[in-house]
């Protein structure tokens, strides 16, 4: 039977598992008490900035936009070679002025495309969800997010899967039936859209910075550091909203980022067909593996409300510009590469990479499912055929209340502390292997995700240490490995 769309969670009760807040009994009697020298709500984004963090902040703000432009220009201007421009710079055959002169210019069409796209996604964002009524197991409609450090619990209109279905259906129908424009229009104007995306990403970053100071949505969920640059990068507000329901973080992450990912990949495939007269099995494989990842995101959008992205990450340049520019121009490099270098995989390689992608995805999903099952049943479930083991502890939210928490020790969560990241890591490797091994450019995603996930492991654990205190040390002693059992 399809699930009812009504969310029965009560906003004044909370329970947590492995750092992801969920709902449960608010009574804290009988739990293991940790040292009470922790400050309320002091978990998540940094409060102060050291010199290493400051330098990293400046690097991200001023260097990563150039990296994104460099990676984009590698294919149309340098035969998809990452090293060729560097070598030419080194030997004096290419100057920065000459490099930038070869960059695409801005045009009005790119602005029109961006405006129409955003307006469509805003319209779809507000549509009442229907899929929650007709799809068994899908949690759509009005859902509660996790309780914030200051004790707020926000409502969300979860309809991402419905919006994705409508968007992709319209995009494909246009290409094969209506023919309003070529679905390859995205990649045909990819350089021009790069500048538009940068303008939008920077503009939104400035807006949310100003909003956080002048008219915050929830003032007590703001965080300020000793550096204005760090505050601009990582964000001050946790959940900035326009009105009561338009959540900027969820909209930008899901509807600008993940929704665009599918449309961009379809545009790559269409462009490959227009230019070469065929679509390679490698391009199909990239679309399938990326599509599986995106559909999983929207199917589990209600679960996503309780991940670190929504629960802990504040909304600043890191997410604003990152979703508008970094995600579209670096995460989709495999398809962009295949437009310029069509690659035909052998049958064994095709199915080998497909198997790697499916197995990695299965691990990623199984890990998250176990945590979600444990949360939904308050531990009254079976994980790998046994009753789950856990460490019971507490933490403080920003409103000063002591709240209950459980750290799961069973299933994948007893194998390694971040097995969901392990699945994600090998899934990203499959994305890149789908392009062959001729160029390093399409492997940038795997390199970046490896660095990101390794750093996130430490960031997550610093947050959990601050949040859970000595009980987190106890959990780490029980589960000593982070990503790869027996290795790391």
Protein Blocks (a to p, Z undefined) as FASTA:
>chain_A
ZZdfbdfbdfkbccdeehiacdddfbfghiacddfkbcehiacjdfbdcfklmmmmmmmm
mmmmmmmmmmmmmmmmnoopaklmmmmmmnopacfklmmmmpccddfklmmmmmmmmmmm
mmmmmpccfklmmmghiaghjddddddfkopacddddfklmmmmmmmmmmmmmmmmnoma
cfklmmmmmmmmmmmmmmmmmmmmmmmmmmmmmmcfblmlgccdfbfklmmmnopbfbdc
ehjklcfklmmmmmmmmmmmmmmmmmmmmmmmmmnopacfklmmmmmmmmmmmmmmmmmm
mmmmmmmklmmmccdfklmmmmmmmmmmmmmmmmmmmmmmccdddfklmmmmmmmmmmmm
mmmmmmmmmmmmmmmnnopaceehiacdddddddddfkopacdddddfehjllmpmblmm
mmmmmmmmmmmmmnojmbfklmmmmmmmmmmmmmmmmmmmmmmmmmnommlmmmmmmmmb
fklghiZZ
